[in-house]
């Protein structure tokens, strides 16, 4: 059963977080702004998280309200703090397990948009790479090379600007979900995502930030869609987060 309306009305949403869609079983999608954490890593992070509430890492859920009968919302996927867009949650552990299995089974379709420095050589292309993922100083770092992790993504060009900045707005449809996959696949092709402070072009980022008045990472999770089985029936779920205005104002 879905949570009652007062549950949704009383969600302790983080700064500028918007509920995009929810279904009758308690599956929900939110639009997470850039700079907001998917979940707090420690108590001090709660004020800048998707929900301004305690996060229980072992169960992967938010918890708030009456300690004797707390409200809970299970997080289903994550976005880097710098990435904006669609992120999913569920109101029950059973539904959360079902949707997480869909992510693990690569049954969830995700579409991203990115603003990149440079112009792709082709209008449409499938990118296939082997990745190496390492931890350095507690941080995840991913590299394109001859690593053991396959990564695949379909890229298509939406719009280009061949003037002063040589920018392109591209659509990215990952067929695998690896840590920092889209960011490193773009960088490996000479198309670093604007504002990427880890894999990007740092000099151009600084210059562009002064011009644009923003240091954000120009990567956005636009649409998430899939069909899932629950309560003896099949259900279609789709949620889209509008492209932030700043993505288009420089093209």
Biotite code that builds the C-alpha atoms (Angstrom):
import biotite.structure as struc

atoms = struc.array([
    struc.Atom([0.000, 0.000, 0.000], chain_id="A", res_id=1, res_name="UNK", atom_name="CA", element="C"),
    struc.Atom([1.126, 3.522, -0.695], chain_id="A", res_id=2, res_name="UNK", atom_name="CA", element="C"),
    struc.Atom([1.878, 5.903, 2.141], chain_id="A", res_id=3, res_name="UNK", atom_name="CA", element="C"),
    struc.Atom([-0.986, 8.298, 2.981], chain_id="A", res_id=4, res_name="UNK", atom_name="CA", element="C"),
    struc.Atom([-1.036, 11.811, 1.604], chain_id="A", res_id=5, res_name="UNK", atom_name="CA", element="C"),
    struc.Atom([0.045, 13.368, 4.888], chain_id="A", res_id=6, res_name="UNK", atom_name="CA", element="C"),
    struc.Atom([3.236, 11.269, 4.732], chain_id="A", res_id=7, res_name="UNK", atom_name="CA", element="C"),
    struc.Atom([4.197, 12.911, 1.439], chain_id="A", res_id=8, res_name="UNK", atom_name="CA", element="C"),
    struc.Atom([3.111, 16.347, 2.590], chain_id="A", res_id=9, res_name="UNK", atom_name="CA", element="C"),
    struc.Atom([5.254, 15.998, 5.706], chain_id="A", res_id=10, res_name="UNK", atom_name="CA", element="C"),
    struc.Atom([8.480, 14.876, 4.036], chain_id="A", res_id=11, res_name="UNK", atom_name="CA", element="C"),
    struc.Atom([11.468, 16.835, 5.397], chain_id="A", res_id=12, res_name="UNK", atom_name="CA", element="C"),
    struc.Atom([12.695, 17.706, 1.914], chain_id="A", res_id=13, res_name="UNK", atom_name="CA", element="C"),
    struc.Atom([16.145, 19.216, 1.496], chain_id="A", res_id=14, res_name="UNK", atom_name="CA", element="C"),
    struc.Atom([16.830, 22.606, -0.067], chain_id="A", res_id=15, res_name="UNK", atom_name="CA", element="C"),
    struc.Atom([14.966, 22.973, -3.390], chain_id="A", res_id=16, res_name="UNK", atom_name="CA", element="C"),
    struc.Atom([14.282, 19.208, -3.608], chain_id="A", res_id=17, res_name="UNK", atom_name="CA", element="C"),
    struc.Atom([11.035, 18.534, -5.527], chain_id="A", res_id=18, res_name="UNK", atom_name="CA", element="C"),
    struc.Atom([8.810, 15.437, -5.490], chain_id="A", res_id=19, res_name="UNK", atom_name="CA", element="C"),
    struc.Atom([8.373, 14.627, -9.191], chain_id="A", res_id=20, res_name="UNK", atom_name="CA", element="C"),
    struc.Atom([6.182, 11.522, -9.160], chain_id="A", res_id=21, res_name="UNK", atom_name="CA", element="C"),
    struc.Atom([4.881, 8.723, -6.941], chain_id="A", res_id=22, res_name="UNK", atom_name="CA", element="C"),
    struc.Atom([2.783, 5.642, -7.565], chain_id="A", res_id=23, res_name="UNK", atom_name="CA", element="C"),
    struc.Atom([0.191, 3.657, -5.645], chain_id="A", res_id=24, res_name="UNK", atom_name="CA", element="C"),
    struc.Atom([2.786, 1.324, -4.122], chain_id="A", res_id=25, res_name="UNK", atom_name="CA", element="C"),
    struc.Atom([4.994, 4.020, -2.614], chain_id="A", res_id=26, res_name="UNK", atom_name="CA", element="C"),
    struc.Atom([7.650, 4.347, -5.304], chain_id="A", res_id=27, res_name="UNK", atom_name="CA", element="C"),
    struc.Atom([8.702, 7.978, -5.665], chain_id="A", res_id=28, res_name="UNK", atom_name="CA", element="C"),
    struc.Atom([11.059, 10.128, -7.734], chain_id="A", res_id=29, res_name="UNK", atom_name="CA", element="C"),
    struc.Atom([12.616, 13.421, -6.673], chain_id="A", res_id=30, res_name="UNK", atom_name="CA", element="C"),
    struc.Atom([14.495, 16.144, -8.491], chain_id="A", res_id=31, res_name="UNK", atom_name="CA", element="C"),
    struc.Atom([17.765, 16.630, -6.581], chain_id="A", res_id=32, res_name="UNK", atom_name="CA", element="C"),
    struc.Atom([19.526, 19.957, -7.188], chain_id="A", res_id=33, res_name="UNK", atom_name="CA", element="C"),
    struc.Atom([23.265, 20.147, -7.760], chain_id="A", res_id=34, res_name="UNK", atom_name="CA", element="C"),
    struc.Atom([25.102, 20.480, -4.459], chain_id="A", res_id=35, res_name="UNK", atom_name="CA", element="C"),
    struc.Atom([22.592, 18.425, -2.457], chain_id="A", res_id=36, res_name="UNK", atom_name="CA", element="C"),
    struc.Atom([23.759, 15.047, -1.103], chain_id="A", res_id=37, res_name="UNK", atom_name="CA", element="C"),
    struc.Atom([21.836, 11.883, -1.918], chain_id="A", res_id=38, res_name="UNK", atom_name="CA", element="C"),
    struc.Atom([22.117, 11.075, 1.789], chain_id="A", res_id=39, res_name="UNK", atom_name="CA", element="C"),
    struc.Atom([24.086, 12.448, 4.737], chain_id="A", res_id=40, res_name="UNK", atom_name="CA", element="C"),
    struc.Atom([27.387, 10.740, 5.525], chain_id="A", res_id=41, res_name="UNK", atom_name="CA", element="C"),
    struc.Atom([27.337, 12.119, 9.064], chain_id="A", res_id=42, res_name="UNK", atom_name="CA", element="C"),
    struc.Atom([24.956, 14.103, 11.271], chain_id="A", res_id=43, res_name="UNK", atom_name="CA", element="C"),
    struc.Atom([26.355, 17.464, 10.173], chain_id="A", res_id=44, res_name="UNK", atom_name="CA", element="C"),
    struc.Atom([25.450, 16.653, 6.533], chain_id="A", res_id=45, res_name="UNK", atom_name="CA", element="C"),
    struc.Atom([21.702, 16.294, 7.175], chain_id="A", res_id=46, res_name="UNK", atom_name="CA", element="C"),
    struc.Atom([20.891, 19.931, 6.421], chain_id="A", res_id=47, res_name="UNK", atom_name="CA", element="C"),
    struc.Atom([22.273, 19.589, 2.854], chain_id="A", res_id=48, res_name="UNK", atom_name="CA", element="C"),
    struc.Atom([20.830, 16.182, 2.000], chain_id="A", res_id=49, res_name="UNK", atom_name="CA", element="C"),
    struc.Atom([17.891, 14.930, -0.089], chain_id="A", res_id=50, res_name="UNK", atom_name="CA", element="C"),
    struc.Atom([15.926, 14.707, 3.159], chain_id="A", res_id=51, res_name="UNK", atom_name="CA", element="C"),
    struc.Atom([16.986, 16.670, 6.216], chain_id="A", res_id=52, res_name="UNK", atom_name="CA", element="C"),
    struc.Atom([16.707, 13.555, 8.370], chain_id="A", res_id=53, res_name="UNK", atom_name="CA", element="C"),
    struc.Atom([18.766, 10.814, 9.962], chain_id="A", res_id=54, res_name="UNK", atom_name="CA", element="C"),
    struc.Atom([20.084, 8.232, 7.511], chain_id="A", res_id=55, res_name="UNK", atom_name="CA", element="C"),
    struc.Atom([20.516, 4.593, 8.561], chain_id="A", res_id=56, res_name="UNK", atom_name="CA", element="C"),
    struc.Atom([23.352, 3.237, 6.427], chain_id="A", res_id=57, res_name="UNK", atom_name="CA", element="C"),
    struc.Atom([22.712, -0.429, 7.277], chain_id="A", res_id=58, res_name="UNK", atom_name="CA", element="C"),
    struc.Atom([19.161, -0.314, 5.951], chain_id="A", res_id=59, res_name="UNK", atom_name="CA", element="C"),
    struc.Atom([19.704, 2.494, 3.420], chain_id="A", res_id=60, res_name="UNK", atom_name="CA", element="C"),
    struc.Atom([16.731, 4.503, 4.634], chain_id="A", res_id=61, res_name="UNK", atom_name="CA", element="C"),
    struc.Atom([15.923, 7.935, 6.044], chain_id="A", res_id=62, res_name="UNK", atom_name="CA", element="C"),
    struc.Atom([14.166, 8.071, 9.400], chain_id="A", res_id=63, res_name="UNK", atom_name="CA", element="C"),
    struc.Atom([12.396, 10.937, 11.185], chain_id="A", res_id=64, res_name="UNK", atom_name="CA", element="C"),
    struc.Atom([9.492, 11.781, 13.481], chain_id="A", res_id=65, res_name="UNK", atom_name="CA", element="C"),
    struc.Atom([8.295, 9.929, 16.574], chain_id="A", res_id=66, res_name="UNK", atom_name="CA", element="C"),
    struc.Atom([11.055, 7.653, 17.921], chain_id="A", res_id=67, res_name="UNK", atom_name="CA", element="C"),
    struc.Atom([8.456, 5.053, 18.939], chain_id="A", res_id=68, res_name="UNK", atom_name="CA", element="C"),
    struc.Atom([6.914, 4.934, 15.440], chain_id="A", res_id=69, res_name="UNK", atom_name="CA", element="C"),
    struc.Atom([9.336, 6.656, 13.049], chain_id="A", res_id=70, res_name="UNK", atom_name="CA", element="C"),
    struc.Atom([8.598, 7.551, 9.434], chain_id="A", res_id=71, res_name="UNK", atom_name="CA", element="C"),
    struc.Atom([10.951, 5.940, 6.920], chain_id="A", res_id=72, res_name="UNK", atom_name="CA", element="C"),
    struc.Atom([11.881, 6.346, 3.263], chain_id="A", res_id=73, res_name="UNK", atom_name="CA", element="C"),
    struc.Atom([14.252, 3.929, 1.544], chain_id="A", res_id=74, res_name="UNK", atom_name="CA", element="C"),
    struc.Atom([16.817, 5.362, -0.897], chain_id="A", res_id=75, res_name="UNK", atom_name="CA", element="C"),
    struc.Atom([17.032, 3.340, -4.131], chain_id="A", res_id=76, res_name="UNK", atom_name="CA", element="C"),
    struc.Atom([19.904, 4.919, -6.047], chain_id="A", res_id=77, res_name="UNK", atom_name="CA", element="C"),
    struc.Atom([22.450, 7.686, -5.641], chain_id="A", res_id=78, res_name="UNK", atom_name="CA", element="C"),
    struc.Atom([23.734, 10.665, -7.571], chain_id="A", res_id=79, res_name="UNK", atom_name="CA", element="C"),
    struc.Atom([26.992, 12.456, -6.903], chain_id="A", res_id=80, res_name="UNK", atom_name="CA", element="C"),
    struc.Atom([26.360, 15.616, -4.907], chain_id="A", res_id=81, res_name="UNK", atom_name="CA", element="C"),
    struc.Atom([27.429, 17.698, -7.922], chain_id="A", res_id=82, res_name="UNK", atom_name="CA", element="C"),
    struc.Atom([24.959, 15.941, -10.265], chain_id="A", res_id=83, res_name="UNK", atom_name="CA", element="C"),
    struc.Atom([21.334, 17.078, -10.427], chain_id="A", res_id=84, res_name="UNK", atom_name="CA", element="C"),
    struc.Atom([18.195, 15.260, -11.466], chain_id="A", res_id=85, res_name="UNK", atom_name="CA", element="C"),
    struc.Atom([16.062, 12.177, -10.874], chain_id="A", res_id=86, res_name="UNK", atom_name="CA", element="C"),
    struc.Atom([16.659, 10.066, -7.774], chain_id="A", res_id=87, res_name="UNK", atom_name="CA", element="C"),
    struc.Atom([14.331, 7.328, -6.474], chain_id="A", res_id=88, res_name="UNK", atom_name="CA", element="C"),
    struc.Atom([13.007, 6.248, -3.092], chain_id="A", res_id=89, res_name="UNK", atom_name="CA", element="C"),
    struc.Atom([10.372, 3.861, -1.678], chain_id="A", res_id=90, res_name="UNK", atom_name="CA", element="C"),
    struc.Atom([8.150, 3.735, 1.379], chain_id="A", res_id=91, res_name="UNK", atom_name="CA", element="C"),
    struc.Atom([8.755, 0.058, 2.240], chain_id="A", res_id=92, res_name="UNK", atom_name="CA", element="C"),
    struc.Atom([11.708, -2.305, 2.534], chain_id="A", res_id=93, res_name="UNK", atom_name="CA", element="C"),
    struc.Atom([9.921, -4.863, 0.348], chain_id="A", res_id=94, res_name="UNK", atom_name="CA", element="C"),
    struc.Atom([9.413, -2.431, -2.524], chain_id="A", res_id=95, res_name="UNK", atom_name="CA", element="C"),
    struc.Atom([12.956, -1.109, -2.089], chain_id="A", res_id=96, res_name="UNK", atom_name="CA", element="C"),
    struc.Atom([14.365, -4.645, -2.495], chain_id="A", res_id=97, res_name="UNK", atom_name="CA", element="C"),
    struc.Atom([12.330, -5.110, -5.686], chain_id="A", res_id=98, res_name="UNK", atom_name="CA", element="C"),
    struc.Atom([13.551, -1.892, -7.311], chain_id="A", res_id=99, res_name="UNK", atom_name="CA", element="C"),
    struc.Atom([17.156, -2.369, -6.196], chain_id="A", res_id=100, res_name="UNK", atom_name="CA", element="C"),
    struc.Atom([17.078, -5.767, -7.895], chain_id="A", res_id=101, res_name="UNK", atom_name="CA", element="C"),
    struc.Atom([16.020, -3.986, -11.097], chain_id="A", res_id=102, res_name="UNK", atom_name="CA", element="C"),
    struc.Atom([19.011, -1.665, -10.856], chain_id="A", res_id=103, res_name="UNK", atom_name="CA", element="C"),
    struc.Atom([21.321, -4.619, -10.231], chain_id="A", res_id=104, res_name="UNK", atom_name="CA", element="C"),
    struc.Atom([19.817, -6.495, -13.186], chain_id="A", res_id=105, res_name="UNK", atom_name="CA", element="C"),
    struc.Atom([20.309, -3.479, -15.507], chain_id="A", res_id=106, res_name="UNK", atom_name="CA", element="C"),
    struc.Atom([16.566, -3.231, -16.078], chain_id="A", res_id=107, res_name="UNK", atom_name="CA", element="C"),
    struc.Atom([16.362, 0.506, -15.392], chain_id="A", res_id=108, res_name="UNK", atom_name="CA", element="C"),
    struc.Atom([16.739, 2.959, -18.277], chain_id="A", res_id=109, res_name="UNK", atom_name="CA", element="C"),
    struc.Atom([18.417, 6.247, -17.401], chain_id="A", res_id=110, res_name="UNK", atom_name="CA", element="C"),
    struc.Atom([18.964, 9.285, -19.595], chain_id="A", res_id=111, res_name="UNK", atom_name="CA", element="C"),
    struc.Atom([21.408, 12.039, -18.689], chain_id="A", res_id=112, res_name="UNK", atom_name="CA", element="C"),
    struc.Atom([22.299, 15.345, -20.295], chain_id="A", res_id=113, res_name="UNK", atom_name="CA", element="C"),
    struc.Atom([25.728, 16.941, -20.074], chain_id="A", res_id=114, res_name="UNK", atom_name="CA", element="C"),
    struc.Atom([27.253, 20.194, -21.258], chain_id="A", res_id=115, res_name="UNK", atom_name="CA", element="C"),
    struc.Atom([30.792, 19.500, -22.445], chain_id="A", res_id=116, res_name="UNK", atom_name="CA", element="C"),
    struc.Atom([33.766, 21.433, -23.702], chain_id="A", res_id=117, res_name="UNK", atom_name="CA", element="C"),
    struc.Atom([34.473, 20.463, -27.300], chain_id="A", res_id=118, res_name="UNK", atom_name="CA", element="C"),
    struc.Atom([32.438, 19.175, -30.220], chain_id="A", res_id=119, res_name="UNK", atom_name="CA", element="C"),
    struc.Atom([31.800, 15.431, -30.710], chain_id="A", res_id=120, res_name="UNK", atom_name="CA", element="C"),
    struc.Atom([33.072, 14.053, -34.014], chain_id="A", res_id=121, res_name="UNK", atom_name="CA", element="C"),
    struc.Atom([29.845, 12.121, -34.613], chain_id="A", res_id=122, res_name="UNK", atom_name="CA", element="C"),
    struc.Atom([26.213, 12.980, -33.976], chain_id="A", res_id=123, res_name="UNK", atom_name="CA", element="C"),
    struc.Atom([25.595, 9.571, -32.403], chain_id="A", res_id=124, res_name="UNK", atom_name="CA", element="C"),
    struc.Atom([28.056, 7.042, -31.059], chain_id="A", res_id=125, res_name="UNK", atom_name="CA", element="C"),
    struc.Atom([28.223, 4.086, -28.685], chain_id="A", res_id=126, res_name="UNK", atom_name="CA", element="C"),
    struc.Atom([31.103, 4.400, -26.249], chain_id="A", res_id=127, res_name="UNK", atom_name="CA", element="C"),
    struc.Atom([32.607, 1.149, -24.984], chain_id="A", res_id=128, res_name="UNK", atom_name="CA", element="C"),
    struc.Atom([35.451, 1.190, -22.462], chain_id="A", res_id=129, res_name="UNK", atom_name="CA", element="C"),
    struc.Atom([37.208, -0.808, -19.762], chain_id="A", res_id=130, res_name="UNK", atom_name="CA", element="C"),
    struc.Atom([37.451, 0.972, -16.436], chain_id="A", res_id=131, res_name="UNK", atom_name="CA", element="C"),
    struc.Atom([39.668, 0.826, -13.381], chain_id="A", res_id=132, res_name="UNK", atom_name="CA", element="C"),
    struc.Atom([38.064, 2.029, -10.134], chain_id="A", res_id=133, res_name="UNK", atom_name="CA", element="C"),
    struc.Atom([40.352, 2.884, -7.228], chain_id="A", res_id=134, res_name="UNK", atom_name="CA", element="C"),
    struc.Atom([40.034, 4.454, -3.795], chain_id="A", res_id=135, res_name="UNK", atom_name="CA", element="C"),
    struc.Atom([42.464, 7.240, -3.043], chain_id="A", res_id=136, res_name="UNK", atom_name="CA", element="C"),
    struc.Atom([42.353, 8.931, 0.337], chain_id="A", res_id=137, res_name="UNK", atom_name="CA", element="C"),
    struc.Atom([38.844, 7.658, 0.895], chain_id="A", res_id=138, res_name="UNK", atom_name="CA", element="C"),
    struc.Atom([37.672, 9.008, -2.489], chain_id="A", res_id=139, res_name="UNK", atom_name="CA", element="C"),
    struc.Atom([36.627, 6.951, -5.527], chain_id="A", res_id=140, res_name="UNK", atom_name="CA", element="C"),
    struc.Atom([38.609, 7.616, -8.688], chain_id="A", res_id=141, res_name="UNK", atom_name="CA", element="C"),
    struc.Atom([37.839, 5.966, -12.034], chain_id="A", res_id=142, res_name="UNK", atom_name="CA", element="C"),
    struc.Atom([40.103, 5.678, -15.069], chain_id="A", res_id=143, res_name="UNK", atom_name="CA", element="C"),
    struc.Atom([39.600, 4.487, -18.647], chain_id="A", res_id=144, res_name="UNK", atom_name="CA", element="C"),
    struc.Atom([42.180, 1.861, -19.541], chain_id="A", res_id=145, res_name="UNK", atom_name="CA", element="C"),
    struc.Atom([42.481, -1.905, -19.691], chain_id="A", res_id=146, res_name="UNK", atom_name="CA", element="C"),
    struc.Atom([40.710, -2.514, -16.397], chain_id="A", res_id=147, res_name="UNK", atom_name="CA", element="C"),
    struc.Atom([38.300, -5.329, -15.545], chain_id="A", res_id=148, res_name="UNK", atom_name="CA", element="C"),
    struc.Atom([35.095, -3.264, -15.515], chain_id="A", res_id=149, res_name="UNK", atom_name="CA", element="C"),
    struc.Atom([33.151, -2.870, -18.797], chain_id="A", res_id=150, res_name="UNK", atom_name="CA", element="C"),
    struc.Atom([31.349, 0.415, -19.403], chain_id="A", res_id=151, res_name="UNK", atom_name="CA", element="C"),
    struc.Atom([28.992, 1.250, -22.255], chain_id="A", res_id=152, res_name="UNK", atom_name="CA", element="C"),
    struc.Atom([27.027, 4.380, -23.099], chain_id="A", res_id=153, res_name="UNK", atom_name="CA", element="C"),
    struc.Atom([25.153, 5.733, -26.107], chain_id="A", res_id=154, res_name="UNK", atom_name="CA", element="C"),
    struc.Atom([25.928, 9.387, -26.838], chain_id="A", res_id=155, res_name="UNK", atom_name="CA", element="C"),
    struc.Atom([23.934, 11.674, -29.090], chain_id="A", res_id=156, res_name="UNK", atom_name="CA", element="C"),
    struc.Atom([24.382, 15.374, -29.768], chain_id="A", res_id=157, res_name="UNK", atom_name="CA", element="C"),
    struc.Atom([21.480, 17.672, -28.882], chain_id="A", res_id=158, res_name="UNK", atom_name="CA", element="C"),
    struc.Atom([22.965, 21.083, -29.664], chain_id="A", res_id=159, res_name="UNK", atom_name="CA", element="C"),
    struc.Atom([26.360, 22.704, -30.248], chain_id="A", res_id=160, res_name="UNK", atom_name="CA", element="C"),
    struc.Atom([27.958, 26.142, -29.982], chain_id="A", res_id=161, res_name="UNK", atom_name="CA", element="C"),
    struc.Atom([30.987, 26.529, -32.208], chain_id="A", res_id=162, res_name="UNK", atom_name="CA", element="C"),
    struc.Atom([31.886, 30.032, -31.072], chain_id="A", res_id=163, res_name="UNK", atom_name="CA", element="C"),
    struc.Atom([34.068, 31.251, -28.241], chain_id="A", res_id=164, res_name="UNK", atom_name="CA", element="C"),
    struc.Atom([33.504, 28.301, -25.919], chain_id="A", res_id=165, res_name="UNK", atom_name="CA", element="C"),
    struc.Atom([32.999, 25.362, -28.343], chain_id="A", res_id=166, res_name="UNK", atom_name="CA", element="C"),
    struc.Atom([30.321, 23.702, -26.234], chain_id="A", res_id=167, res_name="UNK", atom_name="CA", element="C"),
    struc.Atom([28.000, 20.782, -26.863], chain_id="A", res_id=168, res_name="UNK", atom_name="CA", element="C"),
    struc.Atom([24.873, 19.622, -25.074], chain_id="A", res_id=169, res_name="UNK", atom_name="CA", element="C"),
    struc.Atom([24.842, 15.827, -25.307], chain_id="A", res_id=170, res_name="UNK", atom_name="CA", element="C"),
    struc.Atom([22.408, 13.102, -24.316], chain_id="A", res_id=171, res_name="UNK", atom_name="CA", element="C"),
    struc.Atom([23.925, 10.096, -22.540], chain_id="A", res_id=172, res_name="UNK", atom_name="CA", element="C"),
    struc.Atom([22.210, 6.729, -22.153], chain_id="A", res_id=173, res_name="UNK", atom_name="CA", element="C"),
    struc.Atom([24.400, 4.475, -19.991], chain_id="A", res_id=174, res_name="UNK", atom_name="CA", element="C"),
    struc.Atom([23.948, 0.752, -20.455], chain_id="A", res_id=175, res_name="UNK", atom_name="CA", element="C"),
    struc.Atom([26.099, 0.077, -17.404], chain_id="A", res_id=176, res_name="UNK", atom_name="CA", element="C"),
    struc.Atom([26.170, 1.948, -14.116], chain_id="A", res_id=177, res_name="UNK", atom_name="CA", element="C"),
    struc.Atom([29.740, 2.445, -12.933], chain_id="A", res_id=178, res_name="UNK", atom_name="CA", element="C"),
    struc.Atom([31.172, 4.950, -10.483], chain_id="A", res_id=179, res_name="UNK", atom_name="CA", element="C"),
    struc.Atom([31.839, 8.230, -12.328], chain_id="A", res_id=180, res_name="UNK", atom_name="CA", element="C"),
    struc.Atom([31.378, 6.375, -15.637], chain_id="A", res_id=181, res_name="UNK", atom_name="CA", element="C"),
    struc.Atom([29.905, 9.212, -17.678], chain_id="A", res_id=182, res_name="UNK", atom_name="CA", element="C"),
    struc.Atom([32.411, 11.750, -16.438], chain_id="A", res_id=183, res_name="UNK", atom_name="CA", element="C"),
    struc.Atom([35.452, 9.649, -17.330], chain_id="A", res_id=184, res_name="UNK", atom_name="CA", element="C"),
    struc.Atom([34.016, 8.440, -20.639], chain_id="A", res_id=185, res_name="UNK", atom_name="CA", element="C"),
    struc.Atom([33.451, 12.056, -21.688], chain_id="A", res_id=186, res_name="UNK", atom_name="CA", element="C"),
    struc.Atom([36.937, 13.113, -20.558], chain_id="A", res_id=187, res_name="UNK", atom_name="CA", element="C"),
    struc.Atom([38.565, 10.186, -22.362], chain_id="A", res_id=188, res_name="UNK", atom_name="CA", element="C"),
    struc.Atom([37.153, 11.489, -25.662], chain_id="A", res_id=189, res_name="UNK", atom_name="CA", element="C"),
    struc.Atom([38.337, 15.043, -25.188], chain_id="A", res_id=190, res_name="UNK", atom_name="CA", element="C"),
    struc.Atom([34.857, 16.163, -24.099], chain_id="A", res_id=191, res_name="UNK", atom_name="CA", element="C"),
    struc.Atom([35.235, 17.000, -20.399], chain_id="A", res_id=192, res_name="UNK", atom_name="CA", element="C"),
    struc.Atom([31.997, 17.926, -18.663], chain_id="A", res_id=193, res_name="UNK", atom_name="CA", element="C"),
    struc.Atom([31.821, 21.611, -17.813], chain_id="A", res_id=194, res_name="UNK", atom_name="CA", element="C"),
    struc.Atom([32.433, 22.176, -14.118], chain_id="A", res_id=195, res_name="UNK", atom_name="CA", element="C"),
    struc.Atom([33.892, 18.714, -13.423], chain_id="A", res_id=196, res_name="UNK", atom_name="CA", element="C"),
    struc.Atom([36.324, 19.364, -10.583], chain_id="A", res_id=197, res_name="UNK", atom_name="CA", element="C"),
    struc.Atom([37.742, 15.823, -10.632], chain_id="A", res_id=198, res_name="UNK", atom_name="CA", element="C"),
    struc.Atom([38.079, 14.739, -14.267], chain_id="A", res_id=199, res_name="UNK", atom_name="CA", element="C"),
    struc.Atom([37.529, 18.000, -16.134], chain_id="A", res_id=200, res_name="UNK", atom_name="CA", element="C"),
    struc.Atom([39.582, 20.740, -17.737], chain_id="A", res_id=201, res_name="UNK", atom_name="CA", element="C"),
    struc.Atom([40.461, 22.804, -14.666], chain_id="A", res_id=202, res_name="UNK", atom_name="CA", element="C"),
    struc.Atom([41.715, 25.900, -16.520], chain_id="A", res_id=203, res_name="UNK", atom_name="CA", element="C"),
    struc.Atom([38.620, 26.109, -18.720], chain_id="A", res_id=204, res_name="UNK", atom_name="CA", element="C"),
    struc.Atom([36.406, 25.423, -15.710], chain_id="A", res_id=205, res_name="UNK", atom_name="CA", element="C"),
    struc.Atom([37.835, 28.460, -13.897], chain_id="A", res_id=206, res_name="UNK", atom_name="CA", element="C"),
    struc.Atom([37.419, 30.740, -16.898], chain_id="A", res_id=207, res_name="UNK", atom_name="CA", element="C"),
    struc.Atom([33.898, 29.511, -17.637], chain_id="A", res_id=208, res_name="UNK", atom_name="CA", element="C"),
    struc.Atom([32.823, 29.823, -13.992], chain_id="A", res_id=209, res_name="UNK", atom_name="CA", element="C"),
    struc.Atom([33.777, 33.516, -14.012], chain_id="A", res_id=210, res_name="UNK", atom_name="CA", element="C"),
    struc.Atom([31.841, 34.037, -17.228], chain_id="A", res_id=211, res_name="UNK", atom_name="CA", element="C"),
    struc.Atom([28.773, 31.997, -16.241], chain_id="A", res_id=212, res_name="UNK", atom_name="CA", element="C"),
    struc.Atom([28.650, 32.858, -12.547], chain_id="A", res_id=213, res_name="UNK", atom_name="CA", element="C"),
    struc.Atom([28.335, 29.188, -11.520], chain_id="A", res_id=214, res_name="UNK", atom_name="CA", element="C"),
    struc.Atom([30.772, 26.413, -10.630], chain_id="A", res_id=215, res_name="UNK", atom_name="CA", element="C"),
    struc.Atom([28.235, 23.606, -10.911], chain_id="A", res_id=216, res_name="UNK", atom_name="CA", element="C"),
    struc.Atom([28.892, 20.309, -12.660], chain_id="A", res_id=217, res_name="UNK", atom_name="CA", element="C"),
    struc.Atom([26.835, 20.369, -15.864], chain_id="A", res_id=218, res_name="UNK", atom_name="CA", element="C"),
    struc.Atom([25.596, 16.784, -15.586], chain_id="A", res_id=219, res_name="UNK", atom_name="CA", element="C"),
    struc.Atom([21.878, 16.102, -15.089], chain_id="A", res_id=220, res_name="UNK", atom_name="CA", element="C"),
    struc.Atom([19.889, 12.893, -14.640], chain_id="A", res_id=221, res_name="UNK", atom_name="CA", element="C"),
    struc.Atom([16.930, 13.688, -16.885], chain_id="A", res_id=222, res_name="UNK", atom_name="CA", element="C"),
    struc.Atom([14.757, 10.561, -17.033], chain_id="A", res_id=223, res_name="UNK", atom_name="CA", element="C"),
    struc.Atom([14.465, 7.229, -15.240], chain_id="A", res_id=224, res_name="UNK", atom_name="CA", element="C"),
    struc.Atom([12.023, 4.584, -16.457], chain_id="A", res_id=225, res_name="UNK", atom_name="CA", element="C"),
    struc.Atom([11.339, 0.862, -16.034], chain_id="A", res_id=226, res_name="UNK", atom_name="CA", element="C"),
    struc.Atom([8.636, -1.765, -15.603], chain_id="A", res_id=227, res_name="UNK", atom_name="CA", element="C"),
    struc.Atom([8.524, -3.699, -12.343], chain_id="A", res_id=228, res_name="UNK", atom_name="CA", element="C"),
    struc.Atom([6.484, -6.523, -10.810], chain_id="A", res_id=229, res_name="UNK", atom_name="CA", element="C"),
    struc.Atom([4.938, -5.955, -7.397], chain_id="A", res_id=230, res_name="UNK", atom_name="CA", element="C"),
    struc.Atom([1.812, -7.121, -5.563], chain_id="A", res_id=231, res_name="UNK", atom_name="CA", element="C"),
    struc.Atom([1.048, -9.637, -8.317], chain_id="A", res_id=232, res_name="UNK", atom_name="CA", element="C"),
    struc.Atom([1.039, -7.205, -11.223], chain_id="A", res_id=233, res_name="UNK", atom_name="CA", element="C"),
    struc.Atom([3.354, -5.317, -13.600], chain_id="A", res_id=234, res_name="UNK", atom_name="CA", element="C"),
    struc.Atom([3.725, -1.576, -13.258], chain_id="A", res_id=235, res_name="UNK", atom_name="CA", element="C"),
    struc.Atom([5.327, 1.067, -15.460], chain_id="A", res_id=236, res_name="UNK", atom_name="CA", element="C"),
    struc.Atom([7.188, 3.898, -13.749], chain_id="A", res_id=237, res_name="UNK", atom_name="CA", element="C"),
    struc.Atom([8.773, 6.923, -15.397], chain_id="A", res_id=238, res_name="UNK", atom_name="CA", element="C"),
    struc.Atom([9.959, 10.239, -14.008], chain_id="A", res_id=239, res_name="UNK", atom_name="CA", element="C"),
    struc.Atom([11.643, 13.180, -15.695], chain_id="A", res_id=240, res_name="UNK", atom_name="CA", element="C"),
    struc.Atom([13.376, 16.204, -14.213], chain_id="A", res_id=241, res_name="UNK", atom_name="CA", element="C"),
    struc.Atom([13.446, 19.316, -16.429], chain_id="A", res_id=242, res_name="UNK", atom_name="CA", element="C"),
    struc.Atom([16.835, 20.378, -17.696], chain_id="A", res_id=243, res_name="UNK", atom_name="CA", element="C"),
    struc.Atom([18.124, 23.250, -15.529], chain_id="A", res_id=244, res_name="UNK", atom_name="CA", element="C"),
    struc.Atom([17.949, 26.594, -17.322], chain_id="A", res_id=245, res_name="UNK", atom_name="CA", element="C"),
    struc.Atom([21.706, 27.138, -17.156], chain_id="A", res_id=246, res_name="UNK", atom_name="CA", element="C"),
    struc.Atom([22.295, 24.184, -19.508], chain_id="A", res_id=247, res_name="UNK", atom_name="CA", element="C"),
    struc.Atom([20.740, 26.022, -22.437], chain_id="A", res_id=248, res_name="UNK", atom_name="CA", element="C"),
    struc.Atom([21.702, 29.616, -21.869], chain_id="A", res_id=249, res_name="UNK", atom_name="CA", element="C"),
    struc.Atom([25.238, 29.206, -23.215], chain_id="A", res_id=250, res_name="UNK", atom_name="CA", element="C"),
    struc.Atom([24.322, 27.477, -26.499], chain_id="A", res_id=251, res_name="UNK", atom_name="CA", element="C"),
])
